[in-house]
Amino acid sequence: MEDIAHVLNHQPRRCFNGRTAGAGSAARFELRMLDGAALILLNPTHNKLNIMNIIKNFMILGLAVLLASCASIGKRMARISPGMTKLEVVHILGKPKSSSGSSGVEVLHYTQDEGWWRNSYYYVRFVDGKVDAYGLEGRGPGRC
């Protein structure tokens, strides 16, 4: 360990900074020549910048996915119309969260996460296999 500390603290004879593309960017590494031996020293600041860029990119990606999912059920509910079959509805809205029914009546239940622990609940009611009513639960039948 003392040898490494001695080498790192020794004043180099020659020094070359490896830079990223673009003017004014931080050095990725430093090449030092010491008594005929080449040492490559990585710049820890550059590594921290890369990690921050990765974290930033994941946050942007997560936000994009969240925004894309927010408009899902509510916006697609407008494409539902009376008389559609269950297969057509599932093709538009996707798999329901739950379903219930009896004697020729079936209800599909959908949940949309609105963020901050709030949800919107939608339903599609089928009578004899055709859409009879649909919308936001609690508002009554019809369009939402």
Phi, psi and chi 1 to 4 in degrees:
 res  aa     phi    psi   chi1   chi2   chi3   chi4
   1 MET       -  -36.0 -171.5   68.2  173.2      -
   2 GLU   -64.9  -35.4  -69.2  178.6   25.1      -
   3 ASP   -61.4  -42.7  -67.9  -25.2      -      -
   4 ILE   -65.1  -43.8  -66.2  172.0      -      -
   5 ALA   -61.9  -40.0      -      -      -      -
   6 HIS   -63.7  -43.5  172.4   71.3      -      -
   7 VAL   -65.8  -43.4  168.2      -      -      -
   8 LEU   -68.1  -33.0  -66.6  178.0      -      -
   9 ASN   -85.8  -14.0  -68.8  -32.1      -      -
  10 HIS   -68.1  139.8 -169.3  -79.4      -      -
  11 GLN   -72.7  127.3  -67.0  -64.0  -36.6      -
  12 PRO   -75.6  154.6   28.2  -34.2      -      -
  13 ARG   -81.6  -44.3  -73.1 -158.9 -144.0  141.4
  14 ARG  -129.6  149.9  -68.6 -175.0 -144.1  138.8
  15 CYS  -141.3  135.8 -175.4      -      -      -
  16 PHE  -130.0  127.0  171.3   77.4      -      -
  17 ASN   -98.3  124.1  -73.4  -28.9      -      -
  18 GLY   -85.9  125.7      -      -      -      -
  19 ARG  -114.6  154.6  -63.7 -158.9  176.2  -89.5
  20 THR   -78.5  171.1   58.2      -      -      -
  21 ALA   -66.5  140.8      -      -      -      -
  22 GLY   105.3  147.2      -      -      -      -
  23 ALA   -76.4  142.2      -      -      -      -
  24 GLY    76.8   12.6      -      -      -      -
  25 SER   -83.9  159.1   57.4      -      -      -
  26 ALA   -72.8  148.7      -      -      -      -
  27 ALA   -72.3  136.1      -      -      -      -
  28 ARG   -82.5  -35.8  -71.5 -175.7 -177.5 -170.6
  29 PHE  -150.3  167.3   64.8   90.3      -      -
  30 GLU  -132.3  128.4 -165.9  173.2  -62.4      -
  31 LEU  -102.2  118.7  176.6   63.7      -      -
  32 ARG  -115.8  138.5  -68.4 -175.5  178.6 -166.1
  33 MET  -103.6  124.5  -61.3  -61.7  -69.3      -
  34 LEU  -133.9  112.1  177.0   66.1      -      -
  35 ASP    50.0   44.7  -62.7  -32.2      -      -
  36 GLY    83.2   -4.7      -      -      -      -
  37 ALA  -105.2  140.5      -      -      -      -
  38 ALA   -94.2  132.8      -      -      -      -
  39 LEU  -117.3  134.5  -65.1  173.9      -      -
  40 ILE  -111.2  118.1  -62.0  175.3      -      -
  41 LEU  -110.4  122.7  -56.2  172.2      -      -
  42 LEU   -80.2  144.9  -63.3  178.4      -      -
  43 ASN   -87.7  112.7 -175.8  -13.2      -      -
  44 PRO   -65.4  -26.7   20.4  -27.5      -      -
  45 THR   -64.3  -40.9  -54.1      -      -      -
  46 HIS   -63.2  -41.0  178.3   75.5      -      -
  47 ASN   -63.6  -37.8  -67.3  -23.4      -      -
  48 LYS   -65.2  -38.3  -72.8  178.9 -173.8  174.8
  49 LEU   -64.3  -40.5  -67.7  174.8      -      -
  50 ASN   -62.4  -42.4  -83.8  -15.1      -      -
  51 ILE   -64.0  -40.8  -69.1  170.1      -      -
  52 MET   -64.4  -38.5  -66.6  -56.9  -68.8      -
  53 ASN   -65.9  -39.2  -76.9  -23.6      -      -
  54 ILE   -63.8  -45.5  -69.1  169.6      -      -
  55 ILE   -61.7  -43.9  -69.2  171.2      -      -
  56 LYS   -60.6  -43.8  179.7 -178.3   75.4  171.4
  57 ASN   -64.6  -39.6  -70.6  -21.0      -      -
  58 PHE   -65.8  -37.1  -87.2  112.6      -      -
  59 MET   -66.4  -40.5  -69.9  177.1   69.2      -
  60 ILE   -65.0  -43.0  -70.0  170.5      -      -
  61 LEU   -62.2  -44.0  178.5   64.7      -      -
  62 GLY   -61.9  -40.7      -      -      -      -
  63 LEU   -64.6  -41.0 -178.7   61.6      -      -
  64 ALA   -63.4  -41.9      -      -      -      -
  65 VAL   -65.3  -41.8  168.8      -      -      -
  66 LEU   -62.8  -44.7  179.2   66.6      -      -
  67 LEU   -66.3  -36.5  -69.9  175.0      -      -
  68 ALA   -67.5  -34.8      -      -      -      -
  69 SER   -79.7  -22.2   67.7      -      -      -
  70 CYS   -64.3  -33.2  -74.3      -      -      -
  71 ALA   -91.7   11.5      -      -      -      -
  72 SER   -70.6  -78.3   59.9      -      -      -
  73 ILE   -66.5  -47.9  -58.5  -64.0      -      -
  74 GLY   -58.0  -44.6      -      -      -      -
  75 LYS   -70.8  -40.5  -63.3  -98.2 -175.3 -166.8
  76 ARG   -73.5  -20.7  -71.7 -176.3  -77.2  165.1
  77 MET   -61.8  -28.7 -171.7   62.5   74.9      -
  78 ALA   -65.8  -18.1      -      -      -      -
  79 ARG   -85.3   -6.7  -66.2  173.9   46.2 -163.6
  80 ILE   -82.1  142.8  -54.9  -61.3      -      -
  81 SER  -142.9  153.7   60.1      -      -      -
  82 PRO   -57.8  141.8  -24.8   34.5      -      -
  83 GLY    96.5  -10.6      -      -      -      -
  84 MET   -68.6  154.8  -71.9 -179.3  137.1      -
  85 THR   -87.7  167.1   64.8      -      -      -
  86 LYS   -62.3  -39.6 -179.0  178.7  175.7 -178.3
  87 LEU   -61.0  -41.6 -175.0   61.9      -      -
  88 GLU   -65.0  -42.1  -68.6  171.7  -41.9      -
  89 VAL   -65.0  -45.2  170.1      -      -      -
  90 VAL   -65.6  -32.1  170.8      -      -      -
  91 HIS   -65.3  -37.1 -179.8   72.6      -      -
  92 ILE   -80.2  -48.8  -67.1  170.1      -      -
  93 LEU   -94.2  -18.4  -61.6  178.6      -      -
  94 GLY    91.0 -175.2      -      -      -      -
  95 LYS   -67.8  132.4 -176.3  179.6  174.8 -176.7
  96 PRO   -73.0  158.1   25.3  -31.7      -      -
  97 LYS   -68.1  -38.9 -176.9   81.0  171.2  174.7
  98 SER  -158.3  169.6   64.9      -      -      -
  99 SER  -146.0  155.3   62.5      -      -      -
 100 SER  -149.6  165.1   59.1      -      -      -
 101 GLY   167.1  166.0      -      -      -      -
 102 SER  -164.5  150.0   62.9      -      -      -
 103 SER    41.3   62.1   63.7      -      -      -
 104 GLY    83.7   -2.3      -      -      -      -
 105 VAL  -117.8  128.6  176.8      -      -      -
 106 GLU  -130.6  140.5 -176.9  178.9   14.1      -
 107 VAL  -124.6  126.6 -179.4      -      -      -
 108 LEU   -98.8  135.3  -57.7 -178.1      -      -
 109 HIS  -113.9  131.2  -59.0  -83.8      -      -
 110 TYR  -122.3  145.8  -68.7   89.3      -      -
 111 THR  -124.8  134.2  -57.0      -      -      -
 112 GLN  -118.8  124.9  179.3  174.8  -39.8      -
 113 ASP   -77.3  119.8 -176.6    2.3      -      -
 114 GLU   -94.6   -1.0  -58.5  -70.8  -15.0      -
 115 GLY    88.0  159.1      -      -      -      -
 116 TRP    52.5   43.0  -64.0   96.7      -      -
 117 TRP    62.5   28.6  -60.7  -81.2      -      -
 118 ARG  -113.2  141.0  -65.7  178.5  -50.1  158.4
 119 ASN  -129.9  150.1  -67.2  -44.1      -      -
 120 SER  -111.3  140.3  -66.8      -      -      -
 121 TYR  -116.7  127.2  -59.5   96.1      -      -
 122 TYR  -119.4  156.4  -64.6   90.0      -      -
 123 TYR  -139.0  155.7   74.0   96.7      -      -
 124 VAL  -133.9  120.6  179.5      -      -      -
 125 ARG  -104.2  131.4 -175.5  176.5   70.1 -165.0
 126 PHE  -111.9  134.5  -62.2   89.9      -      -
 127 VAL  -120.5  122.7  175.2      -      -      -
 128 ASP    54.8   37.7  -62.6  -35.0      -      -
 129 GLY    82.9    2.9      -      -      -      -
 130 LYS  -121.6  147.6  -58.0  -74.4 -177.0 -178.8
 131 VAL   -61.9  126.1  172.9      -      -      -
 132 ASP  -108.2  -39.1  176.0   58.0      -      -
 133 ALA  -153.3  155.1      -      -      -      -
 134 TYR  -161.9  163.9   59.9   95.8      -      -
 135 GLY   144.7 -164.7      -      -      -      -
 136 LEU   -78.8  126.7 -166.9   58.3      -      -
 137 GLU   -59.6  136.4  -72.6 -171.9   12.8      -
 138 GLY    95.3   -9.1      -      -      -      -
 139 ARG  -103.6   -5.0  -75.5 -162.2 -179.4  172.1
 140 GLY    90.1  173.2      -      -      -      -
 141 PRO   -71.6  162.4   24.0  -29.8      -      -
 142 GLY   116.3 -163.1      -      -      -      -
 143 ARG   -79.9  152.3  -64.4 -176.3 -176.3  -98.0
 144 CYS   -94.6      -   48.7      -      -      -
